[in-house]
């Protein structure tokens, strides 16, 4: 079976891990199927079975400097840059779309804040 070509800046439906059935701890990480923005580079995405993503949420009541407000298919949402994670490409579903350069630059600024990266 050919490997799905996944590129940086694309948005996919991704199945985010659910907590263990035995866990009694309240989990604040996004779970279940959500739109996710691919942030790993194209070379890594081509060769690795793992892809780095940022999930979207429709919860827009609080937006922090390390999050990015956006509109996806006519719905307001937030890219949760603080919930960056790397997942197996098998968890990726249908491609939803691609972000423009301006939004990707906003995401990159938020990643610098989240990860305390030097310029």
Secondary structure, 3 states (H helix, E strand, C coil): CCCCCCCCCEEEEEEECCCCCCCCCCCCCCCEEEEEEECCCHHHHHHCCEEEEEEEECCCCCCCCCCEEEEECCEEEEECHHHCEEEEHHHEEEEEEECCHHHHHHHHHHHHHHHCCCC
